[in-house]
Every structure is written in structure tokens, then in C-alpha cells.
């Protein structure tokens, strides 16, 4: 089974250099990864350097300053460098007469949009309008639609967010269980949470395994359950008991969407 991590960060100005990520990948049998630019960094050169130095291991998803008029031109420049996607918040809009100009440019360039936001944003009418506007552009909803620890049933806002699965161009990233589960007060000898809410099961029912993808969120995951546990917690989740489903979520979906 090819394992692809769809949500990793590396950098010089924030987080860790890529060698730290590679150490985790190699130690845990992760074959490929998408380098997702971290917020506030508009110079994506380091990520492309990483992709060149370690050919075949990484795809690059960039960020551009969408508040500037030249953002579409900047995105075109990064696409020419080899970017496979751009990171946009659900409600991120361009200045000027066309609020969806940066989304439109991404679609024209054949890029993937990887979207970071809170569950309220993903559940908004404005985000659904953007998704509907670009039916041929893959839109990846990060971090299990932004839901976090402490979410309570009946998960009404999360249900509205994952209802976007009705659009065939949408995908959802599933991170480590530490994103949605509280750390146990007493830790046993083996990795486990006392309780994990049924959010992965709900995402599975909405999207199906072919539109789900695992993403570790390295290195922030190191402050939660750690890289190995984030991988195994999803790979061994009861919702993915079918080996074929596990293969899609842990790698095959990402290989197709990000061209890894």
C-alpha cells in the first residue's frame, strides 16, 4: 500500500526544515507527501527547493497574498514552477470587481484548492457558492472541515459542512485522532483515546473512501499524539476496516488529486 500524507508543513521561517519531516516519513513507511504552505508565507521558494532536492517525494501547494491585485499573476508564476494547488480559506475573496478572481485563476490553471477554515466557514452559503461555481476544480476540505476537540452531538454545523459532498469535486482531509479527541488524563501502555466522536464515520458516509485522504498536520501533530500515532490511528480506525477503503484514504485518493 502506498501511503501519502496530504498535509505537511516545512519551512525556514516557521515550523521545521523538511529533513525533519522526511525522518518521520521514512520511519513510518510514508512514501509521498503534499507540502502545504503555512499561513502568512507568500514566498514559496523553499517548498519548491524541497521538491527538487527530494524528487518524487513531494507535491507543493502554495499560498499567495490574495489581498493584492497581482495575486492571480503570482499564482500563475508558482504554477509554472510546478505547484499542484493553492491554499485558500473558504471565504477568501479577491479585491475588485470579481471576488472569485483567485479561485477562477486556480481553475484556469488546473490547480487543486486546499481549503483551511473553521466548521462555520465550511458550512456557509458563501463557500457552497464557490464550490458550485467551479465544478471541475478539485476542492479539498482540510482538517475534517475544521471541527475540533469538544464538538458535541448532534454536530449540526459539521453535518452542513460535509453535505458539500453532494458536489463531486469536493474531498475531505482526515487528520490524526488528536484533532477531534481529548488527550486521556491517564495514558496506557498503548496509544488510545478514551473517546473519539463519530466524525470520521460521518465523513465516510458522506464522501466515501475515494474522496477522503489522510493528512498528518506535521509538525503541529507532534504536540498532540505524534506522527506515528496520527498515521496508525486513522489507518486502524474501524471506519476503514475494509482494506480497499484503507488504501484509498491512506494514499490512492491523494495520488490522484495531488498528482503524487
C-alpha positions in Angstrom: 0.0 0.0 0.0 1.3 3.4 -1.0 0.9 5.9 1.9 0.7 9.6 1.1 0.5 12.3 3.7 -1.6 15.2 2.3 -1.0 17.8 5.0 2.6 18.6 6.0 4.4 21.9 6.7 8.1 22.7 6.3 9.9 25.9 6.3 12.8 28.1 7.4 10.7 31.0 8.8 8.3 28.7 10.8 8.0 25.1 11.7 10.7 22.6 10.9 13.0 22.1 7.9 12.0 19.3 5.5 14.6 16.9 6.8 12.6 16.5 10.0 9.5 15.6 8.0 11.5 13.1 5.9 12.7 11.4 9.0 9.1 10.9 10.2 8.1 9.7 6.7 10.9 7.2 6.4 10.5 5.9 9.9 6.8 5.2 9.3 6.7 4.0 5.7 5.1 7.1 4.2 6.1 7.3 0.6 4.9 10.7 -0.5 3.6 14.0 0.9 1.9 17.2 -0.1 3.8 20.2 1.3 1.1 22.7 2.3 2.4 26.3 2.7 1.7 27.7 6.2 -0.3 30.8 6.7 1.4 34.2 6.2 4.1 32.9 3.9 3.9 34.1 0.3 7.4 33.2 -0.8 7.0 29.5 -1.7 10.6 29.0 -3.0 11.7 26.8 -0.1 8.9 24.3 -0.8 10.0 24.0 -4.5 13.6 23.6 -3.4 12.4 20.7 -1.2 10.5 19.1 -4.1 13.6 19.4 -6.3 16.0 18.0 -3.7 13.9 15.0 -3.0 12.4 14.3 -6.4 9.3 12.2 -6.4 8.5 12.6 -2.7 6.6 15.9 -2.6 3.9 17.9 -4.3 3.7 21.7 -3.5 0.5 23.6 -2.5 1.3 27.4 -2.4 -0.2 30.5 -0.8 -0.5 33.9 -2.5 -1.4 37.2 -1.0 -5.0 37.4 -2.2 -5.4 40.9 -0.9 -3.1 42.2 -3.7 -4.2 42.8 -7.2 -1.4 40.8 -8.6 -2.3 37.6 -6.8 -3.6 35.8 -9.9 -0.3 36.6 -11.7 1.7 35.4 -8.7 -0.3 32.2 -8.7 0.4 31.7 -12.4 4.1 32.2 -11.7 4.0 29.5 -9.0 2.0 27.2 -11.2 4.8 27.5 -13.8 7.3 26.4 -11.1 5.3 23.2 -10.6 2.6 24.0 -7.9 -0.2 21.5 -7.9 -2.5 23.6 -5.8 -3.2 26.7 -3.8 -4.4 27.1 -0.3 -7.5 29.3 0.1 -9.8 29.9 3.0 -13.5 29.2 2.4 -14.4 32.9 2.5 -11.2 34.2 0.9 -12.1 36.6 -1.9 -10.2 38.9 -4.3 -10.4 42.7 -4.3 -12.0 44.4 -7.3 -15.0 43.6 -9.4 -14.5 39.8 -9.3 -14.4 38.4 -5.8 -13.7 35.0 -7.1 -10.8 36.0 -9.3 -8.2 34.0 -7.5 -10.5 30.9 -7.5 -11.1 31.4 -11.2 -7.4 31.7 -11.8 -6.8 28.4 -9.9 -9.4 26.7 -12.0 -8.0 28.1 -15.3 -4.5 26.8 -14.3 -5.9 23.3 -13.4 -4.9 23.6 -9.8 -6.3 22.0 -6.7 -7.7 24.2 -3.9 -6.8 23.1 -0.4 -9.1 25.0 1.9 -8.4 25.8 5.6 -11.1 27.2 7.8 -13.4 26.7 10.7 -16.5 24.5 10.5 -18.8 27.5 10.4 -17.0 28.7 7.3 -17.2 25.4 5.6 -20.9 25.3 6.4 -21.6 28.7 5.0 -23.7 29.6 1.9 -20.7 31.6 0.6 -18.4 28.6 0.5 -21.0 26.4 -1.2 -21.4 29.1 -3.8 -17.7 29.0 -4.6 -17.7 25.2 -4.7 -20.7 25.2 -7.1 -19.1 27.8 -9.3 -16.1 25.6 -10.2 -17.4 22.1 -10.6 -14.3 20.8 -12.5 -11.8 22.1 -9.9 -10.9 19.7 -7.0 -11.6 21.4 -3.7 -10.1 19.7 -0.7 -11.6 20.5 2.7 -8.9 20.4 5.3 -8.9 19.2 8.9 -12.1 17.3 8.8 -14.0 20.5 7.9 -12.4 22.4 10.7 -14.2 20.6 13.5 -12.2 20.3 16.7 -12.0 18.7 20.2 -15.1 19.3 22.2 -17.6 19.1 19.4 -20.9 17.9 20.8 -23.8 15.9 19.2 -25.8 16.4 17.1 -23.0 18.1 15.2 -25.4 20.2 13.2 -22.8 22.6 11.7 -20.5 19.7 10.8 -23.4 18.0 9.1 -24.0 21.1 7.0 -20.3 21.3 6.1 -20.0 17.6 5.0 -23.2 18.0 3.0 -20.9 19.6 0.4 -20.1 16.0 -0.5 -23.0 16.3 -2.9 -20.6 18.2 -5.2 -18.4 15.6 -6.9 -15.4 17.9 -6.9 -15.1 18.0 -3.1 -12.7 15.9 -1.0 -12.0 15.9 2.8 -8.8 15.5 4.7 -8.8 13.3 7.8 -6.1 14.2 10.3 -4.9 12.4 13.4 -7.5 11.5 16.1 -5.9 14.1 18.4 -7.6 16.8 16.3 -11.0 15.7 17.5 -10.4 13.6 20.7 -9.3 14.8 24.1 -6.0 13.5 25.5 -6.6 10.9 28.1 -5.8 12.0 31.6 -4.1 8.7 32.3 -2.1 7.2 29.4 -1.9 3.4 29.0 1.0 1.4 27.6 -0.5 1.6 24.1 -1.9 4.6 22.1 -5.6 5.1 22.6 -8.2 7.8 23.3 -10.9 7.4 25.9 -13.5 8.5 23.4 -13.4 9.5 19.8 -16.6 11.1 18.4 -18.1 9.5 15.3 -16.9 12.3 13.0 -14.8 10.1 10.7 -17.7 7.7 10.3 -19.9 10.7 9.3 -17.3 11.9 6.8 -17.0 8.3 5.4 -20.8 8.1 5.0 -20.9 11.5 3.2 -17.8 11.3 1.0 -16.9 7.7 0.7 -13.3 6.5 0.9 -12.4 7.6 -2.6 -12.9 11.2 -1.6 -11.1 11.0 1.7 -7.4 11.5 2.4 -5.2 11.3 5.4 -3.1 14.3 6.4 -0.9 14.3 9.5 -0.6 18.0 10.0 3.1 17.7 10.8 4.8 19.2 12.7 1.8 20.5 14.9 0.8 16.9 15.3 4.0 16.4 17.4 2.4 18.4 20.1 -0.6 16.0 20.1 -0.4 12.3 19.7 2.7 12.3 17.4 3.2 11.4 13.8 3.2 7.6 14.1 0.0 7.6 16.2 -1.7 10.0 13.8 -1.0 7.6 11.0 -2.0 4.5 12.8 -5.0 6.0 14.5 -6.6 6.7 11.1 -5.3 3.6 9.3 -6.6 1.3 12.0 -9.9 3.2 12.5 -12.9 0.9 12.4 -14.5 3.0 9.6 -11.6 1.8 7.4 -11.8 -1.9 8.3 -12.1 -2.7 4.6 -8.6 -2.9 3.3 -9.6 -1.4 -0.1 -11.1 1.6 1.7 -7.9 2.0 3.8 -5.8 2.1 0.6 -7.9 4.9 -0.8 -7.8 7.1 2.3 -4.2 6.4 3.1 -2.8 7.0 -0.3 -4.8 6.3 -3.5 -7.1 9.4 -3.3 -4.1 11.7 -2.7 -2.1 10.1 -5.6 -4.9 11.1 -8.0 -5.8 14.5 -6.6 -2.3 15.9 -6.0 -0.6 14.0 -8.7 1.9 12.5 -6.3 
